[in-house]
Amino acid sequence: MAKNRFNKIVIIQTLTDSDLHTGTKIREDLETYNAAFSRGLSIELIDARSKKEFFAVLVDIERQARVNAFFPILHIDAHGSSDNEGIILSSGEFCGWSDLKPYFIKINIATKLNLLIVFSLCYGAYFSKHLVPPDRAPCWGLVGPTKAVTSEKLLRNFSAFYREIIETGNGNDAVRQLNECVSIDDIDYYFTTSLSFFRSVYIKYIKERCSKEAYDQRARKLRKRLKKSNAKKLPGTGNLRRQLKSSQRYYFERFREHFFMIDLFPENAERFNVQYSEVI
């Protein structure tokens, strides 16, 4: 698994006055762990009430990452919307995953694809639906609950998560600290990296869109469009099917290069070395 770099943890807290301010408590724990294990991390807590303030914070994080070579873990402490589509800010405004994604992509570019996002909020894991290969990767990895979780549980679990991260640097053990379950059905938190997500999404795409039946259907549709456009030379369905199949590897490499920012950072080719032969 490709590893990420971090030298700073930024907590963005957007909670109401009546909420348990878990971000504040996590910051206190982080400062204790940072001192105890001599990690030398920069720890920052930022309160943002409105959508405008929240976006301004993300813009500033991107600027700091680009100018000052910060590699942050971005911890977001908020309420997740019950429809799994985003977060609710302390102002009561809704902020969808699609609203947040462009800002995350810019931060991830500034960190050369090292951004870990931690969603300390109900249903935070659902941001993973927006890791789509045709786009740039919005993060190196993400951690978040798959269901509704109490503030007290979030505080307890993420405190254990960060202790493991800071003490040992072992991300796998840190994720295990989040899930206090004894059964796979009881897992509350989801962790994925852009690499594993790209691989699984592309395997699904190959299975669903690259079968003989799927190629036949796409070839017929393409031939109809060519015929409708009065193409001078109308290839047969079989020929079109072979052309579509032969371009499969080309598009895989194209998506991989764009998603993992290999065109911007050639060294990422080795970090995210998923091969076409793997998904086939």
BAFI-3210 file (N, C-alpha, C; in Angstrom, 3 decimals, decimal comma, padded with zeros to 6 digits):
// residues 280
n [1|2|3|4|5|6|7|8|9|10|11|12|13|14|15|16|17|18|19|20|21|22|23|24|25|26|27|28|29|30|31|32|33|34|35|36|37|38|39|40|41|42|43|44|45|46|47|48|49|50|51|52|53|54|55|56|57|58|59|60|61|62|63|64|65|66|67|68|69|70|71|72|73|74|75|76|77|78|79|80|81|82|83|84|85|86|87|88|89|90|91|92|93|94|95|96|97|98|99|100|101|102|103|104|105|106|107|108|109|110|111|112|113|114|115|116|117|118|119|120|121|122|123|124|125|126|127|128|129|130|131|132|133|134|135|136|137|138|139|140|141|142|143|144|145|146|147|148|149|150|151|152|153|154|155|156|157|158|159|160|161|162|163|164|165|166|167|168|169|170|171|172|173|174|175|176|177|178|179|180|181|182|183|184|185|186|187|188|189|190|191|192|193|194|195|196|197|198|199|200|201|202|203|204|205|206|207|208|209|210|211|212|213|214|215|216|217|218|219|220|221|222|223|224|225|226|227|228|229|230|231|232|233|234|235|236|237|238|239|240|241|242|243|244|245|246|247|248|249|250|251|252|253|254|255|256|257|258|259|260|261|262|263|264|265|266|267|268|269|270|271|272|273|274|275|276|277|278|279|280]
n.u [000,841|000,588|002,228|001,489|002,566|002,743|002,869|001,456|-001,591|-004,771|-007,650|-010,905|-013,587|-017,032|-019,508|-022,435|-023,177|-024,335|-023,432|-021,208|-017,947|-016,073|-013,878|-012,260|-011,578|-010,189|-008,019|-006,693|-005,949|-004,269|-002,165|-001,101|-000,246|001,538|003,556|004,322|005,358|007,224|006,888|006,852|004,838|002,717|-000,135|-003,404|-006,414|-009,433|-012,288|-015,212|-018,081|-019,988|-020,791|-019,289|-017,127|-016,081|-015,242|-013,326|-011,401|-010,530|-009,397|-007,267|-005,797|-004,965|-003,308|-001,307|-000,261|000,808|002,619|004,149|004,965|003,434|002,066|-000,827|-002,952|-006,329|-008,848|-012,217|-014,753|-018,015|-021,599|-023,045|-025,160|-028,426|-029,127|-026,827|-025,338|-023,601|-022,402|-023,565|-023,290|-022,361|-023,868|-026,179|-026,309|-026,262|-023,705|-022,647|-021,075|-020,189|-019,782|-017,587|-015,584|-014,031|-012,356|-010,937|-009,522|-007,780|-006,214|-005,103|-003,588|-001,739|-000,355|000,844|-000,587|-001,009|-002,896|-004,743|-008,005|-010,037|-013,136|-014,971|-017,797|-021,250|-021,934|-019,721|-018,151|-019,360|-018,400|-016,676|-017,961|-017,444|-014,933|-013,855|-012,524|-012,283|-011,809|-009,453|-007,789|-009,323|-008,146|-005,503|-006,292|-009,164|-011,034|-013,898|-017,129|-019,559|-022,128|-024,647|-023,161|-022,455|-021,403|-019,739|-018,703|-017,345|-015,367|-013,962|-013,107|-011,632|-009,653|-008,177|-007,422|-005,717|-003,747|-002,487|-001,570|000,251|001,997|003,011|002,860|001,521|-000,874|-002,782|-003,143|-004,147|-006,626|-007,854|-008,137|-010,245|-012,485|-014,225|-015,342|-016,461|-017,423|-017,676|-019,987|-020,477|-018,885|-018,064|-016,593|-015,039|-012,280|-010,371|-008,017|-006,930|-005,709|-006,596|-009,282|-009,426|-008,563|-010,608|-012,904|-012,284|-012,068|-014,724|-015,835|-014,669|-015,847|-018,569|-018,787|-017,158|-017,630|-018,372|-021,019|-021,556|-019,742|-020,753|-023,230|-022,414|-021,019|-023,068|-024,624|-022,776|-022,441|-024,990|-025,002|-022,981|-024,113|-026,329|-025,079|-024,363|-021,948|-019,253|-017,897|-018,999|-018,284|-018,478|-020,328|-018,772|-016,159|-016,145|-016,504|-014,074|-012,326|-013,152|-012,493|-009,730|-008,930|-009,142|-007,023|-005,567|-007,298|-007,429|-004,767|-004,735|-006,731|-005,597|-003,184|-004,185|-005,887|-004,143|-002,388|-000,040|000,842|001,439|003,147|005,576|006,810|004,763|003,962|005,312|004,556|001,810|001,250|-000,619|-001,507|-002,601|-002,865|-003,552|-006,238|-007,481]
n.v [-001,198|002,207|004,668|007,622|011,017|013,086|016,069|017,703|018,280|019,276|020,417|020,989|022,433|022,463|022,968|023,262|025,438|023,891|021,369|018,590|019,489|017,896|018,187|020,055|018,605|016,469|017,865|018,542|016,001|015,259|017,092|016,229|013,572|014,203|015,575|013,621|011,547|012,784|013,756|016,111|017,350|019,763|021,122|022,150|023,863|024,882|026,866|026,972|028,437|029,078|028,297|029,881|030,596|028,048|027,161|029,124|028,451|025,985|026,850|028,342|026,329|024,857|026,797|027,077|024,487|024,397|026,577|026,446|023,847|022,057|019,000|018,002|016,097|016,128|016,800|016,628|017,877|017,603|017,552|014,818|014,650|013,190|011,939|010,961|012,523|014,622|017,253|018,989|022,269|024,408|026,664|025,727|025,340|023,295|021,305|019,753|016,652|016,908|019,634|019,954|018,416|019,647|021,422|019,699|018,277|020,256|020,720|018,199|018,052|020,050|018,764|016,736|014,382|013,282|013,619|012,808|012,391|012,748|012,006|012,999|012,406|011,524|009,072|009,698|008,097|007,950|009,771|008,461|007,622|009,511|009,260|009,069|007,586|009,133|011,739|013,882|012,458|013,102|012,766|011,066|009,061|008,076|008,228|007,311|007,189|004,627|004,784|006,232|007,743|008,316|011,407|011,030|008,490|008,940|010,680|009,035|006,921|008,172|009,405|007,188|006,253|008,332|008,269|005,838|006,330|008,450|007,385|004,952|005,129|003,345|002,807|000,789|-000,506|001,658|002,072|-000,280|000,307|002,046|000,496|-001,214|-003,651|-007,107|-008,546|-008,664|-007,522|-005,515|-003,354|000,031|001,998|003,064|002,613|003,659|003,743|005,844|004,262|001,555|002,008|002,915|000,617|-001,272|-000,037|000,060|-002,631|-003,368|-001,847|-003,072|-005,607|-004,985|-003,324|-004,284|-006,811|-009,392|-009,107|-006,496|-005,063|-005,666|-004,364|-001,679|-001,331|-001,584|000,661|002,689|002,308|002,977|005,714|006,609|006,010|007,663|010,106|010,197|008,980|008,452|006,057|003,158|001,178|-002,342|-004,012|-005,900|-005,061|-002,578|-003,421|-004,730|-002,549|-001,010|-002,736|-002,931|-000,435|-000,390|-000,742|001,586|003,632|002,903|003,437|006,160|007,164|006,325|007,826|010,434|010,396|009,679|011,750|011,566|012,839|015,309|014,782|012,792|010,850|009,612|007,494|005,223|005,063|004,590|002,037|000,466|-002,027|-002,642|-005,348|-006,407|-005,622|-006,849]
n.w [000,000|-000,890|000,966|002,972|003,618|006,523|008,436|009,968|011,745|011,109|012,547|011,725|013,125|013,331|015,053|017,160|019,996|021,963|021,504|022,235|022,145|020,347|018,682|019,997|022,265|021,092|020,030|022,401|023,308|021,196|021,442|023,841|023,170|021,131|022,474|024,338|022,770|021,265|018,550|017,087|015,596|013,986|015,406|014,844|015,564|014,194|014,213|012,347|011,305|009,239|005,762|004,050|005,727|006,209|003,659|003,176|005,053|004,030|001,622|002,633|003,895|001,678|000,504|002,481|002,450|-000,102|-000,188|002,181|002,386|003,931|005,069|005,686|007,941|007,585|009,699|010,189|012,091|012,628|012,010|010,350|007,487|007,436|005,096|004,062|002,344|002,856|005,046|007,999|008,924|011,742|011,483|010,499|007,822|004,896|003,516|000,797|-000,266|-002,872|-002,989|-001,354|-002,491|-004,721|-003,293|-001,641|-003,598|-004,549|-002,260|-002,019|-004,351|-003,747|-001,751|-003,076|-003,414|-000,765|001,145|003,968|004,973|007,751|008,845|011,377|012,055|011,670|009,225|007,665|006,046|003,597|001,824|000,241|-002,045|-003,880|-004,886|-007,799|-010,682|-013,269|-012,338|-010,545|-007,717|-004,641|-002,196|-000,393|001,323|003,304|006,352|008,121|009,828|009,164|009,847|012,082|014,868|018,294|019,883|022,063|021,577|019,159|020,091|021,915|020,242|018,148|019,606|020,471|017,970|017,006|018,959|018,413|015,810|016,250|018,160|017,066|014,299|012,758|010,529|009,974|012,445|013,806|012,591|013,391|016,063|015,998|015,454|017,656|017,596|017,604|015,602|012,040|011,116|012,883|012,416|012,636|011,411|008,398|006,255|003,537|000,838|-001,879|-003,763|-003,325|-003,711|-006,373|-007,688|-007,000|-008,044|-010,748|-011,399|-011,040|-013,098|-015,354|-015,195|-015,512|-017,792|-019,777|-020,736|-023,192|-024,029|-023,195|-024,767|-027,308|-027,189|-026,849|-029,217|-031,121|-030,495|-031,034|-033,778|-034,704|-034,081|-035,781|-038,237|-038,180|-038,305|-040,876|-041,747|-043,982|-044,322|-043,019|-040,432|-039,546|-036,888|-035,525|-036,085|-034,829|-032,219|-031,740|-031,921|-029,729|-027,643|-027,948|-027,161|-024,476|-022,580|-023,063|-022,094|-019,430|-018,566|-019,017|-017,270|-014,851|-014,762|-014,589|-012,302|-010,183|-010,408|-011,856|-014,089|-013,066|-010,941|-011,472|-009,859|-008,544|-010,032|-009,248|-006,570|-006,724|-008,055|-009,569|-011,849|-015,217|-015,805|-013,340|-012,818|-014,910]
ca.u [000,000|001,330|002,138|001,376|003,357|002,038|003,623|000,523|-002,987|-005,674|-009,018|-011,923|-014,733|-018,218|-020,518|-023,208|-022,764|-024,865|-022,779|-019,927|-016,933|-015,125|-012,657|-011,453|-011,048|-009,208|-006,825|-006,004|-005,317|-003,190|-001,034|-000,504|000,460|002,632|004,639|004,764|006,107|008,211|006,692|007,111|003,766|001,984|-001,548|-004,196|-007,880|-010,089|-013,750|-015,829|-019,533|-020,767|-020,227|-018,267|-015,966|-015,542|-014,515|-012,152|-010,410|-009,968|-008,532|-006,041|-005,031|-004,327|-002,225|-000,222|000,351|001,571|003,694|004,986|005,255|002,718|001,379|-001,751|-004,132|-007,458|-009,856|-013,431|-015,661|-019,289|-022,706|-023,328|-026,572|-029,069|-029,242|-025,469|-024,845|-022,710|-022,311|-024,350|-022,417|-022,955|-024,842|-027,356|-026,194|-025,859|-022,556|-022,615|-019,772|-019,789|-019,288|-016,292|-014,613|-013,034|-011,402|-010,065|-008,637|-006,723|-005,304|-004,396|-002,569|-000,693|000,417|001,344|-001,406|-000,693|-003,926|-005,646|-009,157|-010,711|-014,473|-015,511|-019,204|-022,089|-021,984|-018,594|-017,579|-020,041|-017,640|-015,947|-018,684|-016,978|-013,603|-014,183|-011,308|-012,084|-011,389|-008,272|-008,082|-009,500|-007,381|-004,738|-007,141|-010,188|-011,567|-015,152|-018,158|-020,505|-023,472|-024,764|-022,295|-022,574|-020,232|-018,858|-018,013|-016,407|-014,240|-013,192|-012,491|-010,616|-008,529|-007,387|-006,888|-004,577|-002,666|-001,771|-000,895|001,382|002,952|003,643|002,802|000,892|-002,233|-003,681|-003,489|-004,961|-007,999|-008,401|-008,512|-011,554|-013,543|-014,156|-016,297|-015,987|-018,008|-017,577|-021,251|-020,548|-017,901|-018,629|-015,731|-014,548|-011,038|-009,924|-007,040|-007,242|-005,203|-007,505|-010,569|-009,269|-008,486|-011,907|-013,841|-011,962|-012,439|-016,180|-016,079|-014,295|-016,850|-019,887|-018,796|-016,212|-017,973|-018,687|-022,361|-021,473|-019,056|-021,695|-024,225|-021,753|-020,689|-024,311|-024,993|-021,819|-022,732|-026,208|-024,643|-022,230|-025,070|-027,167|-024,272|-024,056|-020,532|-018,995|-017,526|-019,678|-017,697|-019,394|-020,394|-017,624|-014,972|-016,263|-016,285|-012,628|-011,698|-013,453|-011,731|-008,301|-008,654|-009,401|-005,797|-005,225|-008,111|-006,999|-003,547|-005,094|-007,422|-004,627|-002,267|-004,907|-006,400|-003,013|-001,598|001,277|001,228|001,981|004,214|005,954|007,176|003,561|003,797|005,816|003,754|000,481|001,667|-001,635|-001,281|-003,756|-002,968|-004,211|-007,690|-007,955]
ca.v [000,000|003,457|005,403|009,065|011,828|014,162|016,772|018,621|017,834|020,422|020,062|022,000|022,130|023,251|022,414|024,283|025,664|022,830|020,098|018,243|019,950|016,781|018,665|020,685|017,516|015,737|018,700|018,393|014,677|015,283|017,828|015,346|012,500|014,810|015,854|012,380|010,702|013,651|013,665|017,408|017,712|021,007|020,821|023,381|023,751|026,038|026,856|027,589|028,310|029,158|027,701|030,805|030,442|026,700|027,138|029,993|027,659|025,006|027,594|028,699|025,086|024,574|027,771|026,717|023,243|024,695|027,545|026,087|022,403|021,323|017,786|017,847|015,251|017,036|016,199|017,448|017,576|018,230|016,595|014,292|014,706|011,877|011,318|010,505|013,287|015,716|017,643|020,129|023,183|024,944|027,676|025,024|025,183|021,989|021,333|018,428|016,080|017,474|020,982|019,855|017,678|020,472|021,978|018,588|017,977|021,276|020,451|016,960|018,405|020,806|017,811|015,700|013,198|012,759|014,084|011,890|013,097|012,032|012,550|012,699|012,762|010,406|008,744|010,303|007,160|008,039|010,595|007,545|007,507|010,572|008,944|008,551|007,610|010,206|012,963|013,792|011,906|014,171|012,470|009,815|008,098|008,664|007,450|007,889|006,240|004,134|004,898|007,253|007,456|009,373|012,265|010,403|007,372|009,539|011,199|007,907|006,137|008,928|009,609|005,954|006,237|009,244|007,799|004,795|006,979|009,254|006,556|003,902|005,410|002,201|003,162|-000,358|-000,675|002,806|001,816|-001,316|000,957|002,675|-000,510|-001,989|-004,728|-008,486|-009,124|-007,819|-006,812|-004,428|-002,325|001,379|002,912|002,598|003,229|003,265|004,612|006,092|003,126|000,407|002,385|002,916|-000,778|-001,940|000,596|-000,315|-004,041|-003,367|-001,306|-004,112|-006,671|-004,535|-002,618|-004,838|-008,179|-009,491|-008,550|-005,043|-004,550|-005,762|-003,298|-000,393|-001,285|-001,319|002,062|003,516|002,185|003,763|007,135|006,866|005,960|008,865|011,264|010,035|008,658|007,956|004,652|002,625|-000,121|-003,329|-004,099|-006,676|-004,214|-001,558|-004,097|-004,952|-001,248|-000,639|-003,604|-002,614|000,856|-000,560|-000,495|003,004|004,452|002,587|004,195|007,585|007,441|006,146|008,962|011,635|010,200|009,683|012,964|011,169|013,872|016,422|014,276|011,498|009,882|008,901|006,268|004,112|004,992|004,048|001,180|-000,510|-002,389|-003,089|-006,806|-006,712|-005,490|-007,832]
ca.w [000,000|-000,936|002,218|002,851|004,528|007,225|009,476|010,612|011,854|011,158|012,931|011,440|013,992|013,035|015,957|017,873|021,382|022,829|021,176|022,821|021,195|020,236|018,053|021,043|023,104|020,292|019,967|023,685|023,309|020,214|022,001|024,849|022,479|020,370|023,421|024,986|021,837|020,595|017,109|016,466|014,665|014,185|015,677|014,714|015,658|013,587|014,254|011,168|011,487|008,002|004,552|003,570|006,598|006,017|002,387|003,326|005,792|003,096|000,693|003,355|004,092|000,388|000,321|003,390|001,972|-001,322|000,059|003,332|002,352|004,965|004,652|006,807|008,098|007,728|010,574|010,130|013,194|012,273|011,973|009,025|007,113|007,550|003,767|003,719|001,192|003,205|006,444|008,471|009,634|012,970|011,072|010,004|006,372|004,372|002,618|000,188|-000,631|-004,172|-002,715|-000,683|-003,295|-005,439|-002,335|-001,235|-004,720|-004,584|-001,139|-002,331|-005,346|-003,043|-000,935|-003,995|-003,144|000,562|002,077|004,676|005,533|008,824|009,054|012,705|011,902|011,232|007,805|006,962|005,077|002,312|000,883|-000,650|-003,309|-004,775|-005,397|-009,125|-011,503|-014,251|-011,667|-009,694|-006,397|-003,648|-000,987|-000,388|002,016|004,160|007,467|008,595|010,247|008,168|010,425|013,122|016,013|019,294|020,053|023,051|020,914|018,222|020,867|022,459|019,175|017,427|020,520|020,375|016,600|016,905|019,831|017,675|014,685|016,712|018,889|016,259|012,869|012,088|010,149|010,074|013,853|014,197|012,139|014,268|017,318|015,801|015,453|018,891|017,408|017,562|014,401|010,854|010,961|013,847|012,093|012,598|010,665|007,103|005,815|002,214|000,186|-003,287|-004,541|-003,222|-004,287|-007,825|-008,125|-006,884|-008,973|-012,123|-011,551|-011,232|-014,433|-016,323|-015,136|-015,965|-019,064|-020,741|-021,114|-024,617|-024,213|-023,053|-025,945|-028,425|-027,023|-027,112|-030,647|-031,861|-030,261|-031,762|-035,227|-034,957|-034,076|-037,010|-039,346|-038,074|-038,689|-042,304|-041,929|-045,332|-044,217|-041,841|-040,055|-039,000|-035,420|-035,047|-036,183|-033,776|-030,944|-031,599|-031,665|-028,348|-026,751|-028,058|-026,505|-023,037|-021,830|-023,232|-021,184|-018,065|-018,289|-019,021|-016,005|-013,763|-014,747|-014,154|-010,940|-009,251|-010,647|-012,357|-015,043|-012,281|-010,073|-012,061|-008,827|-008,102|-010,826|-008,440|-005,340|-007,041|-009,162|-009,956|-013,236|-016,019|-015,692|-012,063|-012,900|-015,873]
c.u [000,877|001,116|001,969|002,271|002,430|002,950|002,755|-000,851|-003,849|-007,079|-009,929|-013,173|-015,885|-019,408|-021,247|-022,738|-023,211|-024,214|-021,566|-018,856|-015,799|-013,813|-011,708|-010,797|-009,969|-007,914|-006,005|-005,273|-004,114|-001,948|-000,320|000,330|001,689|003,839|005,215|005,658|007,054|008,115|006,928|006,082|003,213|000,500|-002,333|-005,685|-008,487|-011,604|-014,287|-017,335|-020,288|-020,059|-019,080|-016,987|-015,275|-014,703|-013,251|-011,029|-009,737|-009,023|-007,204|-005,165|-004,296|-003,138|-001,030|000,515|001,256|002,794|004,673|005,330|004,660|002,054|000,380|-002,601|-005,269|-008,577|-011,067|-014,412|-016,960|-020,409|-022,876|-024,812|-027,159|-029,231|-027,888|-024,799|-023,915|-022,719|-023,218|-023,426|-023,117|-023,966|-026,159|-027,318|-025,748|-024,695|-022,360|-021,206|-019,273|-019,302|-017,857|-015,198|-013,614|-011,978|-010,409|-009,062|-007,479|-005,718|-004,470|-003,321|-001,410|000,190|000,979|000,699|-000,960|-001,783|-004,752|-006,751|-009,825|-012,048|-014,993|-016,961|-019,970|-022,068|-020,825|-017,996|-018,180|-019,383|-016,912|-016,656|-018,170|-015,520|-013,786|-012,965|-011,205|-011,631|-010,013|-008,693|-008,234|-008,727|-006,530|-005,582|-008,171|-010,622|-012,870|-016,145|-019,086|-021,955|-023,520|-023,960|-022,418|-021,280|-019,227|-018,048|-016,983|-015,152|-013,341|-012,426|-011,385|-009,433|-007,599|-006,715|-005,626|-003,431|-001,814|-000,959|000,373|002,434|003,717|003,707|002,137|-000,581|-003,216|-004,112|-004,371|-006,418|-008,651|-008,822|-009,894|-012,690|-013,399|-015,019|-015,636|-016,502|-017,878|-018,844|-021,354|-019,589|-018,580|-017,857|-015,169|-013,264|-010,729|-008,849|-007,464|-006,795|-006,164|-008,858|-010,502|-009,294|-009,868|-012,935|-013,560|-012,269|-013,948|-016,539|-015,784|-015,367|-018,167|-019,888|-017,919|-016,439|-018,298|-020,044|-022,327|-020,798|-019,983|-022,705|-023,621|-021,420|-021,927|-024,736|-024,080|-022,099|-023,986|-025,902|-023,887|-023,160|-025,931|-026,407|-023,820|-022,557|-020,320|-018,645|-018,084|-019,107|-018,749|-019,323|-019,184|-016,344|-014,975|-016,004|-014,793|-011,891|-011,924|-012,609|-010,246|-007,933|-008,774|-008,173|-005,400|-005,988|-007,782|-005,784|-003,836|-005,764|-006,454|-003,707|-002,931|-005,320|-005,281|-002,017|-000,186|001,777|001,827|003,205|004,614|006,320|005,975|003,309|004,262|005,007|002,415|000,604|000,641|-001,522|-002,563|-003,970|-003,662|-005,724|-008,282|-007,925]
c.v [001,248|004,230|006,893|009,747|012,794|014,752|017,765|017,966|019,078|019,930|021,234|021,589|023,055|022,634|023,542|024,394|024,538|021,469|019,857|018,597|018,924|017,209|019,295|019,624|016,723|016,535|018,571|017,051|014,644|015,988|016,992|014,256|013,044|015,085|014,563|011,545|011,497|013,586|014,987|017,824|019,090|020,645|022,121|023,060|025,032|025,858|027,588|027,382|028,211|028,457|028,564|030,662|029,090|026,635|027,992|029,263|026,656|025,667|027,935|027,465|024,717|025,512|027,412|025,456|023,512|025,561|027,062|024,599|021,670|020,103|017,446|016,584|016,225|016,328|017,127|016,969|018,325|017,220|016,126|014,364|013,299|011,175|010,850|011,344|014,441|016,015|018,835|021,001|023,748|026,048|027,051|024,804|023,764|022,182|019,929|017,957|016,676|018,909|020,952|019,291|018,568|021,071|020,896|018,255|018,971|021,069|019,216|017,192|019,117|019,892|016,653|014,341|012,504|013,069|012,929|012,726|012,202|012,720|012,098|013,159|011,553|010,282|009,348|009,412|007,326|009,017|009,707|007,358|008,499|010,407|008,264|008,682|008,712|011,528|012,788|013,171|013,042|013,943|011,226|008,711|008,816|007,670|008,112|006,818|005,852|004,338|006,062|006,824|008,616|010,177|011,643|009,266|007,892|010,018|010,066|007,180|006,904|009,298|008,393|005,849|007,094|008,845|006,765|005,395|007,691|008,395|005,613|004,218|004,313|002,496|002,017|-000,595|000,464|002,611|000,735|-000,731|001,611|001,669|-001,428|-003,247|-006,102|-009,189|-008,148|-007,008|-005,605|-003,280|-000,965|002,308|002,244|003,342|002,739|004,223|004,808|004,919|001,948|000,745|002,376|001,491|-001,436|-001,355|000,166|-001,783|-004,157|-002,882|-002,366|-005,200|-006,248|-003,988|-003,258|-006,322|-008,204|-008,860|-007,023|-004,410|-004,582|-004,615|-001,931|-000,238|-000,974|000,143|003,002|003,485|002,989|005,251|007,508|006,919|007,221|010,107|011,206|009,821|008,031|006,472|004,105|001,253|-001,059|-003,372|-004,838|-005,855|-003,161|-002,179|-004,319|-003,643|-000,807|-001,448|-003,261|-001,306|000,780|-000,224|000,984|003,865|004,150|003,434|005,688|007,974|007,346|007,353|010,213|011,525|010,317|010,820|012,653|012,177|015,090|016,004|012,879|010,439|009,091|007,621|005,050|003,955|004,292|003,149|000,089|-000,753|-002,866|-004,598|-007,224|-006,673|-006,447|-009,227]
c.w [000,000|000,361|001,950|003,869|005,260|008,285|010,226|010,690|012,034|011,472|012,583|012,200|013,628|013,765|016,667|019,322|022,306|022,570|022,073|021,789|021,122|019,596|019,058|021,920|022,364|020,197|021,253|023,759|022,359|020,759|023,065|024,188|021,749|021,263|023,998|024,071|020,939|019,071|016,379|015,434|014,993|014,334|015,623|014,785|015,123|013,692|013,034|011,255|010,164|006,842|004,027|004,390|006,363|004,744|002,454|004,065|004,857|002,090|001,366|003,615|002,806|000,159|001,206|002,919|000,779|-001,027|001,118|003,422|003,554|004,336|005,757|006,753|008,344|008,491|010,601|011,182|012,968|012,494|010,541|008,732|007,081|006,201|003,230|002,642|001,552|004,683|006,730|009,312|010,865|012,677|010,633|008,505|006,017|003,417|002,060|-000,115|-001,944|-004,022|-002,178|-001,597|-004,041|-004,521|-001,884|-002,347|-004,762|-003,453|-001,450|-003,391|-004,664|-002,194|-001,767|-003,718|-001,853|001,575|002,646|005,281|006,558|009,074|010,412|012,738|011,398|009,709|006,993|005,895|003,683|001,339|-000,129|-001,986|-004,344|-005,185|-006,746|-010,040|-012,557|-013,646|-011,038|-008,362|-005,392|-002,358|-001,219|000,237|002,854|005,220|007,892|008,989|009,106|008,615|011,408|014,346|017,001|019,393|021,009|022,425|019,910|018,953|021,358|021,362|018,455|018,309|020,469|019,007|016,508|017,824|019,100|016,523|015,154|017,407|017,967|014,770|012,074|011,803|010,280|011,515|014,332|013,790|012,995|015,619|017,211|015,974|016,660|018,813|017,487|016,308|013,249|010,653|011,875|013,534|011,920|011,666|009,415|006,776|004,413|001,741|-001,266|-004,164|-004,512|-003,846|-005,814|-008,366|-008,109|-007,849|-010,401|-012,390|-011,799|-012,637|-015,503|-016,365|-015,774|-017,383|-020,139|-021,008|-022,607|-024,906|-024,149|-024,262|-027,162|-028,375|-027,347|-028,588|-031,480|-031,710|-031,045|-033,258|-035,602|-035,013|-035,353|-038,221|-039,380|-038,513|-040,154|-042,563|-043,299|-045,335|-042,915|-041,491|-039,477|-037,478|-034,855|-035,047|-035,065|-032,401|-030,703|-031,302|-030,219|-027,370|-026,774|-027,368|-024,979|-022,200|-021,887|-022,235|-019,722|-017,685|-018,202|-017,706|-014,824|-013,640|-014,205|-012,688|-009,912|-009,517|-011,138|-013,389|-014,339|-011,479|-010,557|-011,031|-008,311|-008,893|-010,043|-007,159|-005,586|-008,271|-009,464|-011,462|-013,911|-015,875|-014,390|-012,187|-013,923|-015,245]
res [m|a|k|n|r|f|n|k|i|v|i|i|q|t|l|t|d|s|d|l|h|t|g|t|k|i|r|e|d|l|e|t|y|n|a|a|f|s|r|g|l|s|i|e|l|i|d|a|r|s|k|k|e|f|f|a|v|l|v|d|i|e|r|q|a|r|v|n|a|f|f|p|i|l|h|i|d|a|h|g|s|s|d|n|e|g|i|i|l|s|s|g|e|f|c|g|w|s|d|l|k|p|y|f|i|k|i|n|i|a|t|k|l|n|l|l|i|v|f|s|l|c|y|g|a|y|f|s|k|h|l|v|p|p|d|r|a|p|c|w|g|l|v|g|p|t|k|a|v|t|s|e|k|l|l|r|n|f|s|a|f|y|r|e|i|i|e|t|g|n|g|n|d|a|v|r|q|l|n|e|c|v|s|i|d|d|i|d|y|y|f|t|t|s|l|s|f|f|r|s|v|y|i|k|y|i|k|e|r|c|s|k|e|a|y|d|q|r|a|r|k|l|r|k|r|l|k|k|s|n|a|k|k|l|p|g|t|g|n|l|r|r|q|l|k|s|s|q|r|y|y|f|e|r|f|r|e|h|f|f|m|i|d|l|f|p|e|n|a|e|r|f|n|v|q|y|s|e|v|i]
***
